[in-house]
Amino acid sequence: MNRDDFARWLELDLSRLRNVEQLKAKVNEEEFGKIGSKMPEFLLFLACGGAISLDDLRKSNCPIARLALARIESRTIKIDLLASLRQYLR
């Protein structure tokens, strides 16, 4: 899934998503709602820096959750990197 596909899947404007990714904008309430409806496993983390449950990722039908789990387990994404990004999502 590329950025265009991800933006469409989340029903977010591509330029808005890009600005959030580049830390030029923060996620707003409507966007939290869209993200939460598609990826509830990540909502607590995005909203207040809570933990991402690997158990919840394992049980999820969400393709992004399954991809995140695979990347975390293969150590191709570092959990501490995710933690450092939290401050920009509030």
N, C-alpha and C positions, 0 to 999 in steps of 0.2 A: 504494500500500500504506500503510495507516494503522498506528498503533502496535499496535492489537489484532491485525491481520493479521500484522504483523512478529513479535509475541510468539508467536502460534500457529505461524507458519512455523519459528521457531527452537525451538519446543517449550519456551518459557520462560514462567513465571508473569508475567502482565501487571504486577502490583504490584511484583514483583522487577525487571523491566525498567525500570519507571518510576523506581524508587529508584536504579538504576545510572545512568540518564540524568540524574537530578537530582543526581548525585554524592553521594548518601547511602549508597551501598554500592559495593563493588568487585566485579568479576567474579570468580567462584570457579572452581575447577578443572573442575567439571562443566559450567559454562556455557561455559568456553573450549572444551571438547570439542564442545558442541553448535554453537557458533558456527563452530568450525573445520571441522566436518563439512559445514556448509551454505555457508560462505564462506571457503574456505581461503586466498583471495587476501589476506585481512585479518588472518590469524592472527599472522604475524610482527610486524605493526604493533601489534596489541593486546597481544601477550605481552611484547614487549621494545622497542617503539618503532622497529622496523625499517621499512624503506621499503616503500611500496605500489608495486608494479610496474605501470605503466600498460600495459605489454605483457601482463602476466597478466590485467589487467582486460579488455583487448581480446579475449583468447582465451577468456575465461570464459563458461560457460553460465549462471552465477548471475545472476538478475535484479537483485540488489542491486549486484553488481559492475558490471554494465552501466549502471545508474542512476548509480552513483558516478562512473564514467568520463565519462558525459555531463555531469554537473554539474561535474566538474573541468575538462573541456575547454571548457565554456561559461562557466567562471569564476563559477558561481553557488554554488560551495563553495570555500573557500580551503584550500589544503593546510596553510598555517601554522595555521589553526584546528584542523585534525586533529592537528597536532603538539602543540598546547597541551593537547589533551584526553588525550593519552597518559598523562600522570602520574596521572590519575584511574582508569585502567583496570588498573593494576598492583596 
